[in-house]
Amino acid sequence: QRSLPHHHLGSRVHADEMPPRIVHHPSDVVVKIGSPATLSCRADGSPKPTIEWLRNGHPLETAKAAGQLQPMVLIEGSLFFLSVGEGRRGQSHEGIYTCVARNSAGKATSRNASLYIAGKTVTSGAGSASSAVPSW
């Protein structure tokens, strides 16, 4: 049983407004190239929050329908990749993803989740051969 919030004079939050709250955070996934993947995110709030995804801290371009290149946001807020691999303009889907829920009462940010592509050769650390500085 929920108790009704007390009304304070001058309060801008209406009784039926609740800031978003992430109820299901995304978690790290490792996916093979060409396989589907889902990063889960669900949020409560009133009015119903809109979900936006960030990749490496930048807003992610998402598709309205399941496309090969761009992931899409499902109705409950999860991010769905039909085929993990190279995104638009040759960008890999690998990265750190964060889900942000917003409504008129505020916003909530999920924990970070990493998407790794399995079996990819990792060139970080020593640097790739193409960017190596000649030793002469």
trRosetta pair geometry for C-beta under 8 A, 3 or more apart (Angstrom, degrees):
i j d omega theta_ij theta_ji phi_ij phi_ji
4 15 6.4 1 -169 -160 97 124
5 15 5.5 -171 51 -131 104 75
7 11 6.9 -153 -164 39 55 131
7 15 7.0 -45 -81 -68 91 108
8 11 4.1 92 68 -35 94 122
13 17 5.1 -135 -167 80 78 120
13 105 5.8 65 -129 -131 103 104
14 17 4.6 91 54 -4 81 108
16 46 5.7 -102 160 138 69 132
17 46 5.8 -153 -131 101 29 84
17 47 7.1 -29 -117 -14 77 65
17 103 7.6 -173 -155 122 91 120
17 104 6.4 -79 -135 85 129 100
17 105 4.2 158 164 -70 108 125
18 21 7.7 -43 145 -11 109 105
18 44 7.3 -25 107 133 130 92
18 45 5.2 -154 94 -148 86 55
18 46 4.4 59 25 33 92 90
18 105 6.0 162 101 73 12 166
19 45 6.1 -62 139 -129 24 114
19 103 7.1 179 -139 57 41 101
19 105 4.3 -129 -76 118 60 104
19 106 3.3 -3 -130 45 115 126
19 107 7.4 -63 -167 1 100 18
19 108 6.9 121 147 -45 95 100
20 43 4.8 7 -168 171 109 129
20 44 6.9 150 -152 80 56 44
20 45 3.7 -52 -93 -52 56 148
20 49 3.9 46 -94 -72 124 151
20 101 3.7 -165 173 115 154 114
20 102 6.5 -84 -9 -84 143 12
20 103 5.5 136 -46 6 97 100
20 105 7.6 153 -17 73 61 96
20 106 6.4 -141 22 88 75 83
20 107 6.1 2 39 -143 121 31
20 108 4.2 -131 102 10 97 109
21 43 6.4 156 73 -159 37 78
21 44 5.0 -14 57 59 94 94
21 45 6.3 153 9 -64 67 86
21 101 7.8 -52 36 76 16 145
21 108 5.7 138 -106 -67 25 166
22 25 5.7 64 145 -78 128 76
22 41 6.9 -57 -143 -159 105 85
22 42 7.4 114 -163 78 60 47
22 43 5.2 -45 -101 -98 49 87
22 99 6.9 124 -118 88 124 111
22 101 6.2 169 -76 5 76 129
22 108 5.1 -159 -27 131 85 126
22 109 7.5 -45 -35 102 135 17
22 110 4.7 150 -130 -92 158 78
23 42 5.1 -51 66 99 94 97
23 43 6.3 149 8 -116 83 27
23 44 5.3 66 -34 -16 125 100
24 40 5.4 -67 139 143 116 114
24 41 6.3 167 91 -147 85 22
24 42 3.8 45 31 30 113 101
25 40 7.6 69 103 94 25 91
25 41 7.0 9 -140 -111 28 71
25 99 7.7 -174 -141 39 55 119
25 110 4.7 153 -132 -162 81 104
25 111 4.7 40 -170 27 140 102
25 113 7.4 160 154 -51 84 114
26 39 4.2 16 -139 177 131 93
26 40 5.4 163 -103 61 62 56
26 41 5.3 -29 -47 -62 94 89
26 78 7.9 133 -92 -131 97 75
26 79 7.5 0 -99 24 139 108
26 97 6.2 -49 102 97 163 110
26 98 7.9 -156 37 -118 129 29
26 99 5.9 128 -17 -14 116 117
26 110 5.9 78 13 139 88 149
26 111 7.2 -148 56 74 70 80
26 113 3.6 -99 116 -9 106 151
27 39 7.9 -173 43 -144 41 73
27 40 7.3 8 12 40 79 102
27 113 5.4 176 -162 -122 4 120
28 113 5.4 -162 -69 -163 45 76
28 114 4.7 7 -121 52 97 82
28 115 7.6 -171 -154 -74 58 34
28 116 7.2 24 -177 -3 101 102
29 37 5.5 140 127 -160 150 120
29 38 7.8 141 -72 64 162 43
29 39 6.6 -127 0 -85 129 78
29 113 7.2 38 -3 162 82 114
29 114 7.8 -160 36 95 52 55
29 115 5.5 -3 64 -118 93 71
29 116 7.2 -165 98 32 49 71
30 116 4.6 -20 -110 72 76 106
30 117 7.8 137 -160 -123 64 5
30 118 5.0 81 163 -65 98 99
31 35 5.1 -150 -175 75 96 114
31 36 7.9 -112 -149 97 134 23
31 37 4.3 -64 -80 -72 154 130
31 81 7.5 106 127 75 174 138
31 84 4.5 78 113 30 136 165
31 115 6.7 -15 14 -168 115 92
31 116 7.3 150 22 80 65 53
31 117 6.3 -42 74 -115 75 53
31 118 6.3 -151 90 -3 19 97
32 35 4.5 78 63 -9 84 126
32 84 7.4 128 85 67 36 118
32 117 7.5 71 -143 -166 19 70
32 118 4.9 -46 -82 56 60 114
32 119 6.4 30 -125 16 81 124
33 84 6.2 -119 -125 98 38 82
33 85 4.4 72 -153 -96 89 98
33 117 5.8 42 -65 -165 80 118
33 118 7.8 -133 -16 58 66 70
33 119 7.3 -96 -1 68 97 112
33 120 7.4 105 -46 -67 112 99
34 83 5.4 -21 -146 -158 40 97
34 84 7.0 -47 16 58 17 66
34 85 6.0 41 -52 -48 52 128
35 83 7.2 120 51 -136 12 52
35 84 5.8 -14 64 28 66 106
36 80 7.2 -10 -171 -174 104 85
36 81 6.0 166 -155 91 54 69
36 82 5.7 -38 -106 -154 94 28
36 83 6.7 -38 -78 -71 59 40
36 84 7.2 137 -130 -18 14 89
37 80 7.6 168 88 -154 48 45
37 81 4.5 10 52 49 87 115
37 84 5.1 42 -1 -54 123 126
37 93 7.9 149 47 130 136 145
37 115 6.6 107 135 -140 156 119
38 74 7.7 3 -139 -13 113 136
38 78 5.4 16 -175 162 103 128
38 79 6.9 155 -157 80 53 52
38 80 5.2 -11 -105 -104 84 70
38 81 7.4 -153 -71 23 40 72
39 53 7.7 103 81 -128 132 134
39 78 6.4 172 85 -164 48 77
39 79 4.4 1 53 53 100 105
39 97 5.4 -13 -167 95 172 152
39 99 7.5 -178 127 -51 111 113
39 113 5.6 157 -148 90 116 143
39 115 6.8 -79 -65 -68 123 113
40 78 4.8 -34 -121 -109 46 111
41 51 6.1 140 107 -150 124 136
41 53 7.7 173 13 -90 155 95
41 76 8.0 169 86 120 56 81
41 77 4.5 -97 97 129 88 108
41 78 5.6 155 31 -93 66 48
41 79 6.9 41 10 -13 114 85
41 99 3.5 151 -126 -97 158 175
41 101 7.7 -171 159 -54 114 102
41 110 5.6 -95 -124 -53 111 156
42 76 5.3 -25 -105 161 96 106
42 77 5.4 151 -100 48 42 126
42 78 7.4 -14 -56 -50 75 83
43 49 4.8 -45 107 58 130 136
43 51 6.5 161 16 -85 123 99
43 77 6.0 115 10 -79 89 170
43 99 7.6 -162 -41 134 115 119
43 101 3.5 123 -107 -95 176 161
43 108 6.2 163 -135 64 126 125
44 49 7.8 71 107 5 16 114
45 48 6.7 118 77 -135 81 24
45 49 4.3 59 50 -35 136 105
45 101 6.5 159 -4 146 140 125
45 103 4.9 177 133 6 133 142
45 105 6.8 -165 -171 53 110 119
45 106 8.0 -137 -139 61 135 84
45 108 7.6 -169 -61 3 132 122
46 103 7.3 160 99 138 14 165
46 105 7.4 38 78 -1 56 142
47 103 5.1 -178 67 -158 74 127
47 104 6.2 53 25 14 107 104
47 105 7.9 152 22 -5 64 101
48 103 7.0 164 91 -95 22 130
49 101 3.9 52 136 178 150 98
49 102 5.7 139 -158 61 97 26
49 103 4.4 -97 -96 -40 70 101
49 107 7.8 122 -142 -123 126 57
49 108 7.5 -47 -120 29 168 100
50 101 7.3 158 74 -152 36 56
50 102 5.5 -24 56 62 86 87
50 103 7.1 138 6 -79 71 64
51 73 5.8 174 91 -165 112 136
51 77 3.8 145 -60 -134 163 94
51 99 6.0 -20 -162 -169 104 103
51 100 7.2 141 -157 75 52 48
51 101 5.6 -24 -98 -97 69 73
52 59 6.4 -40 173 -133 120 95
52 60 7.8 157 173 39 72 84
52 99 7.6 148 78 -160 41 54
52 100 4.8 -22 65 64 92 101
52 102 6.9 13 4 2 110 113
53 59 7.7 103 83 -156 50 53
53 60 4.4 -30 96 35 97 131
53 62 6.6 93 36 -56 117 127
53 71 7.7 -40 66 91 161 129
53 73 6.6 -172 -15 -85 115 109
53 79 5.2 63 -84 -80 156 134
53 97 6.0 -17 -171 -164 108 101
53 98 7.1 149 -159 78 58 45
53 99 5.7 -30 -102 -103 72 64
53 100 7.4 176 -90 18 21 78
54 57 5.7 -1 165 -139 126 13
54 58 6.1 144 -159 64 85 23
54 59 6.0 -52 -104 -90 72 35
54 60 6.2 176 -124 -21 16 92
54 97 6.9 151 80 -155 55 50
54 98 4.5 -10 56 59 106 96
54 99 7.8 -158 19 -74 76 20
54 100 6.4 58 -19 -16 106 113
55 58 6.1 -34 66 62 68 80
55 60 4.5 87 -12 -84 103 107
55 95 4.6 57 -174 107 96 148
55 96 7.2 134 -162 71 51 47
55 97 5.6 -19 -101 -97 68 73
56 95 4.8 -81 -39 -163 97 120
56 96 5.6 98 -84 47 54 86
57 96 7.7 27 -28 82 71 110
57 98 7.6 39 -86 19 43 130
60 71 7.2 -12 154 55 133 113
60 79 7.7 20 92 -128 157 139
60 97 7.5 7 -49 -128 148 94
61 70 5.9 -77 114 -130 91 127
61 88 7.2 -33 77 28 140 139
62 70 5.9 148 -150 161 31 111
62 71 5.8 -53 -125 89 86 72
62 72 5.6 113 177 -122 100 38
62 73 5.2 34 165 -19 163 92
62 79 7.4 -115 -110 -132 127 94
63 66 7.0 112 95 -116 133 12
63 67 4.3 -169 -117 12 168 115
63 69 7.7 118 -55 73 130 74
63 70 3.9 133 -38 90 101 116
63 71 7.0 179 16 91 93 22
63 72 4.6 -63 69 -79 85 93
64 72 7.0 2 122 -128 4 115
65 72 6.6 -61 147 -95 8 153
66 72 5.6 -98 -87 8 51 140
66 80 6.9 -51 -107 110 98 121
66 82 4.8 106 -178 -66 103 127
67 70 5.1 32 67 45 121 83
67 72 7.1 117 15 -47 77 108
67 82 6.8 -166 83 16 24 137
68 82 6.0 -87 -106 80 38 125
68 83 5.3 -14 -151 40 73 127
69 86 7.7 -38 -129 108 84 68
69 87 5.5 97 -178 -158 80 53
69 88 5.0 80 162 -59 133 75
70 87 6.7 72 -89 -153 53 99
70 88 6.5 7 -65 -27 91 112
71 79 5.1 36 148 177 138 94
71 80 6.0 163 -166 78 88 40
71 81 4.6 -50 -100 -82 101 70
71 82 7.8 178 -114 -1 54 68
71 93 7.2 104 -41 -135 114 122
72 79 7.6 163 84 -154 30 56
72 80 5.4 -22 63 61 79 96
72 82 7.9 40 8 -32 103 96
73 77 6.5 -25 -173 -148 102 33
73 78 7.3 154 -156 80 57 35
73 79 6.0 -33 -100 -99 63 63
73 80 7.6 152 -107 15 14 82
74 77 6.9 -28 72 42 75 19
74 78 4.6 0 38 60 119 86
74 79 7.6 -145 3 -75 85 14
74 80 5.4 77 -45 -21 104 120
77 99 6.5 80 161 -166 110 137
77 101 7.1 -15 -133 -90 146 103
79 97 6.6 -118 39 -175 158 149
79 99 7.4 -151 -26 -86 110 106
81 84 4.9 61 131 -73 144 77
81 93 6.1 66 -120 -157 148 159
81 115 8.0 101 -17 -152 149 152
84 93 5.1 -116 -151 57 77 147
84 115 7.3 -147 -136 170 131 124
84 117 6.4 -176 142 -105 118 94
85 92 7.3 -86 164 -136 34 69
85 93 6.5 52 44 3 20 112
85 117 7.2 93 -105 -122 45 137
86 90 5.6 -36 -166 -143 120 43
86 91 7.0 126 -164 68 67 30
86 92 6.1 -52 -106 -94 53 53
86 93 7.6 -146 -102 -19 7 81
87 90 7.7 10 68 95 57 10
87 91 4.5 -31 61 78 105 86
87 92 6.7 75 5 162 90 5
87 93 5.4 120 -47 -69 105 73
88 91 6.5 3 70 31 54 101
92 95 7.6 151 99 -33 87 91
92 117 6.6 -94 -172 -17 121 141
93 115 6.0 -58 132 114 91 140
93 117 7.2 111 63 -64 88 111
94 115 5.8 -151 -128 97 42 84
94 116 6.2 38 -130 -123 102 35
94 117 5.3 -82 -68 -10 109 99
94 120 7.7 -91 -58 38 143 164
95 114 7.3 -142 117 -143 26 66
95 115 6.2 10 49 47 56 96
96 112 5.0 -6 -177 -171 108 119
96 113 7.3 149 -159 74 60 32
96 114 5.3 -34 -100 -95 67 74
97 112 7.1 137 69 -160 39 64
97 113 5.2 -30 65 68 92 86
97 114 7.4 155 15 -101 78 21
97 115 6.1 46 -13 -16 120 106
98 109 6.1 3 172 -172 118 98
98 110 5.8 177 -162 63 66 86
98 111 7.7 -133 -122 114 83 22
98 112 5.4 -42 -77 -101 94 66
98 113 7.6 153 -80 20 45 72
99 109 7.5 155 84 -157 49 50
99 110 4.1 37 52 6 90 134
100 107 6.2 3 -179 -177 95 117
100 108 7.4 168 -155 84 53 44
100 109 5.2 -16 -105 -105 78 75
100 110 7.4 -120 -66 5 38 81
101 107 6.5 164 87 -156 52 64
101 108 4.8 -3 56 55 102 92
101 109 7.9 -163 23 -75 69 31
101 110 7.9 83 -12 -40 95 90
102 106 7.6 -129 -141 119 59 34
102 107 4.4 -16 -102 -103 76 99
103 106 7.0 12 61 49 74 48
103 107 7.7 162 22 -83 51 56
110 113 7.6 -21 123 -14 123 102
117 120 4.5 55 96 -21 106 131
122 125 7.5 55 133 4 103 112
123 126 7.7 -91 -175 65 59 79
123 127 7.0 7 159 174 92 20
123 128 4.0 13 -180 -77 142 90
127 131 5.3 -108 177 84 109 106
127 132 5.9 140 108 -83 118 67
128 131 5.3 71 62 19 83 97
128 132 7.3 -119 100 -35 42 83
129 132 5.5 -34 -153 -7 37 121
